[in-house]
Amino acid sequence: MTTRLGIAMAHAQPVEYNQYYTKDLKRFEQEGFDDARYNTRVHYHAWNDVQHWGLNLADDAVHGPLGRVEDKVRLLNAFDAPRPATNVLYIFGFPSLTNWFQRDGQRNSWDINGNLQAEEKAVAAWQAGYRGPFTPSYLIDDGAITADGHGGVTYGGHRYTAMVFFGPEYSTPATLKLLTQFTQGGGKLLLDGTATRNIDGLDIQPAFAPVAARAVATTFSTEALAKLGQPALALDGGATFDDGSVVLTDTGSWLTNTPKPFTIALNGHQFTGSYIGLLAIEAGPSGNLLKLSAGGLQELDRDGAPLVQLSSPSDIVLLQQPAGTYRATVVGDATLTLH
């Protein structure tokens, strides 16, 4: 997901589509819910798949189950979540990865530096709970990643004060300038590797040494991530978003039609209940409910008291309006009560 997020944040569109290939229907179902957790949608491959790259969505045995997955996922459309919350920017040195003339033993069958393992390390950091986009360094040269001179860098509208940089060898002047400004301003940098030559093969050790000296570490490890001073953002079965909202997904509850219990803390209040497949919730500063999208919900409690009740488990979208009233959409004929 860190790589997908890195790609998504390079574009202004709010929702990313993941073109996904598999011949396993269960993997399709799982991917639909897993991607929805981060407000991503799946482009299931493919309709009328005569080349057998995946599954033929025209088959009822495929279209039916995936349609039911999407019945839950599309509840997010009205919820309209922003980007997932992130606090670490992962950058890989594009010249270090792709330089044709790698040192002996580093060039792999894809003609890149296989020893760098930048994506594998970024994924390990993500799985350790340190959430952030994984991006190439040429976005610095393109002006998409910029330093503000005050210990921060901006990418995709997000400001980061913590960065992991994989493979600084052969960096461009723009990259070295950004790393210098970032660390001089107080930004926390975790380096993985050293730099002796720039993109033109010139010695940059005198310029790079101060950057390395200001880094919190010069070799990547998941343990070293704590030195960046950022909290882990991992949420069991879900994700937190920039506006403080939370999205939870659970394929097992959907497969068995068995409600999944949840407890979420939002702005000092405990929200509890159970859902099937997907739940998205946002609360205001006082704990007032702003937005709710949920599959198979029957009751939502706040601090132990009922807040939303349905006469039977139902899919629901509930949105607070500017006047403080609510607009609700309930699938089926269940009666809705708000407290």
N, C-alpha and C positions, 0 to 999 in steps of 0.2 A: 504493500500500500504506500510506502514512502516514495517509491518511484512514480507511481500513478499520481500521487499528490504533487510531486515535483513537476510533472508534466501539466497537470491541471492548473497550477498556480501561474504558469506562463501565459495563461489565456484569461480573458475577461469573463467568459461564459461561466455561470454559477454551478453547473452540474456536468460531471464527466461521465462519458459512456465508455465502458470497457468492452471491447469486442472480444468475446470469449469463445474459445473453441474447446469442445470436448465431445466424446461419444458416450459419455456417462451421464444419464439423466440426473442421478443423485448429485453429481458434482455441479450440474447446472443449477439445481435447486439450492444447494449450499451457497454457490457463488452469488445468486440473487440476493440472499439475505446478508451475506458477508459484506458485499459492496454497499448495500443500502445503509449499513451501519455507519458509513462515512459519506452518506449522501451521494453515492455513485450509483449509476444504473448500468445494467448489463445489456449489451447487444448480443443476444443469443444467436449463435451461428449454426444453422442458417435456415432461411425459408427455401423450400424446394431445393434441398442440398443434394444435387445430383452427383457432385464430385466427392461426397462422403468425407468432407472435412470435419463435420460435426454430426449433429442430428437434424433430421428434417422436421422443422416446426410445423409443416403442413399435416403431419401425422397426429391424429387425435391423442394417441398415447403419449405424445411429447407436448403438444400444444395445451392439452388439458391441465396437466400438473403445473406447467410454467405459467399458464394463465392465472392459476390460483396463487402462485408465488407473487405475481404482479398485482393481484388484488390487494395484497398486504403492502407491497412496496410503494404502490401509487398513493397510499395514504400520506406519504412524505411530500407529495407534490404541493398540497395546500399548506403544509407545515413550513415549507420554504426555508430550510436551514441554511446558514452560511457555511463557510469553510470549517472543517474540523479544527479545534484548538491545537496549536503547535507552539513550541518554544525553542526549538533547536533547528538551525539550518545546516543541512548536510550538502557539501559541495565536493565533487570529485574533479581533480585536475585533468581536464580533457587532453592536454598535450602529454601528460604522464601516461595516460591510459592508451593513447592511440599513436604515439610516436612510432614510426615504422622501424627505427633502428633501436630496438630495446637491448638492454644488457643481456649477456648470455644467459639462457635459461628462463627469461621472463616472457618472451614472445610465444603466445599460445597458438592453437590452430585457427583462431579467429583473427590472427594478426594484431592482437592487442596485448597489453601488459596483464597477463593473467594473474600475476603475483599480487597485483594491487588489491584485488578483492574488495573494491570500494562498495559495490552494491551489497555484497554479503555482509559487510560490516555495518552498513546503514540499516539493513534489515534486522541485524542482531540488536542494534541500538533501539530500533522501533519496538522490537519484542520485549526489550528491557523496560519499556514504558516511556522512553524519551522520544516524543512524537515530533516529526518535522519532515519537510519535503527534501528529496534527494535530487540534486540538480547538477548540471555540468558547468564548469568554470567559464565556458565561452559566453555564458549569459552575463558575466561581468564585462567582457569586452563589448557585448551588445548593449550594455547600459540597462539591462533588466534587473541586475543586482547592484545596488549602490550603497556606499558608506555615507553616514550622515555626519561624521566627524565627532560624534558624541558617544562612541562605544556601541553603535548600532548599525545594522545593515537592513535594507528594505528589499523585499522580493514579493511580488504578487500582492502588494498592498499591506503586507505584514512586516513589522519591525522585529528584528531578532538581535538580542544581545549575547547570544551563545551560538557558536559555530563549530562544526567539525569539518576539517579540510583533509581529504584523502589525496595523497600524491602531489605535493607541490613542485616536484622536479619539472623543469622546463616551463615554468610559469611565464605568462606574458607580463609585460610591464603593468598592464591594467590590474591584473590579479595581485601582483606584489604591492602595488599602490593601495589597493583595497585592504589587504591584510595588514599593511602598515598602519593605515588610518584607523582601522577597526581596533587593533590592539593598543595603539597609542591613546585612543579615546576611552579605553577601559573595557572594551568588549572581551568576552571570554572565548578563547580559541583553543581547541584541541586539535593539534596537528597529528597527522599520521604520515611520517616520512620526512625527508629533508630535501633541500634544493641546493644544488651546486651550480647548475647551468640554467639559463633562461631559454625561451623558445628559439632564440637565435644562436644558442650554444655558447653564450658569453657567461663569464663567471659572475654569479650573483650572491656568492657566500657572504660578502661584507654587508649587503643590503638585507639578506634573509636572516642573518644571525640575530639581530635585535627582535625580529618577529618571533623566532623560535624561543628566544629568552623570555618573552612575555607570555608564551603559550602555557596553558595549565598542564599540558603533557605533550610529548612529541611522538608517542606511540599509542595507537588506539587500543582500548580495551573497554568493555562494558563497565568495569569498575571505575575507570577514569572519568566516565560521564558525570559522575557526581560532582567533580571539580568544576563543572560548568555553572553550578549554582542554580540549576533549574529543577523544579519538581517533576517527577514522573507523572505523566498525564494519562496513563493507562487506566481503563475502566473495564472491569470484568463484563464481557458480553456486550460492550457498547463503546460509545465515543462521546466526548464533550466537545461542544462547538464554541465558536468565538463569542457568541452572545450568551453563553452560559447554559444553553439548552443541551439536552442529552438525548441520544438515540440508542436504543437497545434492540438487538435482534436475536432470535433464537429459532433455529431451524427445527430442533427437536420438538418444540411445542406445536409447531405447525404440522409436522409429520404425524404426530399422535393426537392432535386436537386437544392437548392437555395444557391448561393455563400455566404460565411460568411466573412464579412470585417474584416481586422486585421491591427493593427499597432504595430510594434515591434521595440524597441530601441536596437541596437547592436553596441557596440564600438563607441558611439557618433553619430550614423546615424539612421534615421528613415526609416524603411522599411514598405511599405504599399501595400495592394492589397486585394484580396479575394480568398477563397479556398472552396473546397467541401470535407468534411470528415477529411482530414489530411493535415498538412503543417509542414515541417521541414526545418530549415534554419540555416546556419552558415556563419558568415562574418569574414574577417581578420581584423587586427588592423587598416587598413586604410579605412575599410568599403567595401573592395572588396568582392564579393560573392565567397565563397569557396564551399558550397554545398547547394543544394535545392532539396527537394522532395515535390511535391504538387499534390493534387487532384483538378481537375477542375480549374486550374489557367489560366487566360488570360493575366494578366499584373502584374508585380512586379515593384514597384517604390522605388527609394532610394532618400530620401530628396526631394521628389516631382517630380523627373525626372524619366522617364521610364528606367528600367534596363533590364527587360526581357519582351518580348511581344510574344503572340501567336495569330494567326489569329482567333482562336476559343477556348473556354475553354477546357483544356486538362489536363490529368495526365502527369506529367513530372518529370524526374530526371536529374539534371544538376550538374556535378562534375568538379571542376577545376583540371586540370592536372599539373604535375610539371613544364612544360614549360610555364604555364600561359594560355594555351588554355582550351577549355571546351569540355567535352564529354557529349552529351545529348541523352536522350531516351524520345521520345514523343509517347504517346499512341494515335493512330489515324493518320490523315493526315494533321494536322494543321501545318502552317508555323511558324517557330521559328525565332525571331530576337533578337539579343543581342546588347546592347548599351554600 
